[in-house]
């Protein structure tokens, strides 16, 4: 079977400040975040799917949303830039989601 990519999108709200940035974002502010999770793999000849979206949602809920949604990111990240947030999420999801 060919490899394919499927995506699941989730949204969350968080507040943060950038302590090492000399600009407006040094002040406390919030964002509405959009997270797109892409999983690549071969389509199972039996089930016809790469991954169950229910499993993706459960993993993302436990690994990301429970910690990030309506939270102050500086409580658990020293410098929560968009880049550091993406890396933090990647490090949490990559081992939990095959592909």
N, C-alpha and C positions, 0 to 999 in steps of 0.2 A: 504494500500500500504506500502511496506517496506521503511525504511529510507535509503537514499543514500547520498553520498558526491560527489559534482561536484567541479571542480577547474578551475580557470581562472588565467593565468599567464600574468604579465605585466613587463615591464622593464623601468628603468629610470636611468639617469645620475645625480650625485650630487657631490659636493665638501664639505669637512669638515676638521676639525682638532679636536683632542682630547686634550683639555686643561689640563686635570688631569692625563694624561698618560705620563710616562717618557720613551719615545721610539720614533721611527721614525714617528709614527702616530700623534705625537704632532704637526708636521708640516702640513701645508696646502697640501691636496692631494685630489684626486677624485676616484670615484668608478663607475662601471656599476652595478647597483642593479637589482636583479630579485626578484619580489614579487609574491608569489602564494597565491591566495585568495581561501579558501575552504568554501563552503556553504553546510551544512547538512540539510536535510529535507525529507519530504515524497513526493514522486512523485504524482503530481496531476492526478487524474483519468481522468480529462477532457483534460488538455493540454499535459499531459505526461512529464512534466518537473518539476524540483524543483524551479528553478529560471531562469529568462530570462538573458542570457549572455549580452544582450544589456543594461539591467538595471545595472548589475554588472559593466560593463565598464563605464557607465555614472557616477555611484556613486564613483568608484575608481578614475576616472578622476577629479571629483570635490573635493573629500575629500583628495586625496593623490597627484596625478600626477601634478595638477596645482600648488601645493605648493612645491613639491620636485624636479621635473624634471628640470635639468640644473640650480639648485639653490645652494646657500651656506647654508648648514644646520645650521650652527652656528648662522645665523641671527634669527632663531626662536626656536632653541634648545640649551640649555646651554652646554650639553655634549652628542653630537650625536654619541654614540657608536652603534654598530649593535643592541644590546639589547634594548637600549632606542629608537632607530628608530622603531623597531618592536612593542614596547609597544605603542609608539605614534600613529602608523598606526592602531594598534588594537583598541585603544580608539576612533579613528575617524570612523572606518568601522563597528565595532560591533553594534552600535545602528542603523546604516543605512541599514544593511543587515540582515534580519531575518534568523536565522539558523547559 
